[in-house]
């Protein structure tokens, strides 16, 4: 049986720090979906899987803070993508591990952290990333990942070179993959039209 991480060893980070450009430059995390902001769906799904929970946001901080979540912002504020959010989360993380999810994927697996933890420990990796599809045709879900807190200096050094591409950073690490069969569980909502379409879908996906 694969070893599993204790959830108390993991801090969760919901990423809501982007500009929401593809959604018309609105604050994506605050858009309502089935009566609640998108970031709340992500936070409620992640909370039972971790020992502590953070929210990365770079605008409308007071509105996010009304949720009671600990809100952490990028410094400097450059809207530099998910790696900047990772760095912010690692700076504020008080547990050995940090797991990240985007605010716009309300249906990610309830076993996400468990599976990522098993993959990371099994391979003694620096970071574990969710993957879908068949082994011969894998699709990575790069912002669904579990990393060791001690990666912070390495990530900061990478960012200081001016690089921002998540794949390039992963290429410098020992990466493990946790495979999930249901690719739709990782669907992210990029546009207001997608949000409206999903809102109208009957039933509730668990």
Steps between C-alpha positions, in 0.01 A plus 500: 500500500636843407589737779272798543564846638316607812268782400640706790831506311343677202391861448253561219523804274211613278641706212286805424776749423463539124350779296219287353586625151322222315190568709489864395747626762262431787617352829437138415494367855212729594270397214190324628442136420197323644450773754859525626821662374724260311778527757263377772428183303873432470567581865217280627622210287861538613448575870420141613817378328752727674603622842499872416362710216621818330359709216726680253332817372641824360189718473174545690681379810230618742230305315706183510582554866128510584504122448717458808784348299855619548573709189859532377608724212798492267791729586593673282157516337576426136224253406777264392291185479471187711869479589470832682202356685700189586778717643252700704344183637839352590599820682192474720491121530570368851473131413751278317286488185289737291227391259353737242172512309354770272191690605319418176479119527211418733495123449857381558529161675434468870797260504735751333736560791510136602597389149757775454655420838531131419667578167745744656601262779517198271751670272664719765426789264522875542151552368201290392269610219154373410479321166207365300461272202664170426859433597596517132312827445532703819362850544655691788290728720791722605336727758366202694820413679655412834847633579749500783526828691879487468466576127446870576865613453522304175178656369602853600835458323315379189265800506790740547632393159183643346353163408130445558414180313377231732624219275852641506507497880363148514773398258760586763340279766445135582132470409253222583162457333176398670261355242125563506254332265241780483644783293179702532560534874777745417294713261566866560261782415678754281220717360170643615331294228645180645388608845147565376486168315615303802260694722211380287610136510246300692610303801808546708826325422681362801 
